[in-house]
């Protein structure tokens, strides 16, 4: 299944603040989280999470996390992703 990565990027950006994106990475994508520094911007964190999820076949895991933690925004984007 092909996913719309731009829509997923927009969804994460709207649904989570920078601290929440960092928490998402910590909870589900620790390899990415361990590369973040205090200077890592929210957009870079989002890109890193999406890139890692795509390369490792874990987009469904990412979407499950978003659906569980931000169901309102997930529903808003469901038809785009």
For each residue, the residues with C-beta under 8 A, 3 or more apart:
1:
2:
3: 7 8 59 63 81
4: 7 8 80 81
5: 8 9 50 54
6: 9 10
7: 3 4 10 11 77 80 81
8: 3 4 5 11 12 50 59 62 63 77 81
9: 5 6 12 13 46 47 50
10: 6 7 13 14 77
11: 7 8 14 15 66 73 74 76 77 80 81
12: 8 9 15 16 21 24 46 49 50 66
13: 9 10 16 42 43 46
14: 10 11 73 76
15: 11 12 20 66 69 70 73 74
16: 12 13 20 21 24 69 70
17: 20 21 42
18: 21 22 41 42 45
19: 22 23
20: 15 16 17 23 24 69
21: 12 16 17 18 24 25 42 45 46 49
22: 18 19 25 26 33 36 45
23: 19 20 26 27
24: 12 16 20 21 27 28 29 49 62 65 69
25: 21 22 28 29 30 32 33 36 45 48 49
26: 22 23 30 33
27: 23 24 65
28: 24 25 58 61 62 65
29: 24 25 32 33 49 52 53 58 62
30: 25 26 33 34
31: 34 35 52
32: 25 29 35 36 45 48 49 52
33: 22 25 26 29 30 36
34: 30 31
35: 31 32 40 48
36: 22 25 32 33 40 45 48
37: 40
38:
39:
40: 35 36 37 44 45 48
41: 18 44 45
42: 13 17 18 21 45 46
43: 13 46 47
44: 40 41 47 48
45: 18 21 22 25 32 36 40 41 42 48 49
46: 9 12 13 21 42 43 49 50
47: 9 43 44 50 51
48: 25 32 35 36 40 44 45 51 52
49: 12 21 24 25 29 32 45 46 52 53 62
50: 5 8 9 12 46 47 53 54 62
51: 47 48 54 55
52: 29 31 32 48 49 55 56 58
53: 29 49 50 56 58 59 61 62
54: 5 50 51 57 58 59
55: 51 52
56: 52 53
57: 54
58: 28 29 52 53 54 61 62
59: 3 8 53 54 62 63
60: 63 64
61: 28 53 58 64 65
62: 8 24 28 29 49 50 53 58 59 65 66
63: 3 8 59 60 66 67 74 81
64: 60 61 67 68
65: 24 27 28 61 62 68 69
66: 11 12 15 62 63 69 70 73 74
67: 63 64 70 71 74
68: 64 65 71
69: 15 16 20 24 65 66
70: 15 16 66 67 73 74
71: 67 68 74 75
72: 75 76
73: 11 14 15 66 70 76 77
74: 11 15 63 66 67 70 71 77 78
75: 71 72 78
76: 11 14 72 73
77: 7 8 10 11 73 74 80 81
78: 74 75 81
79:
80: 4 7 11 77
81: 3 4 7 8 11 63 77 78
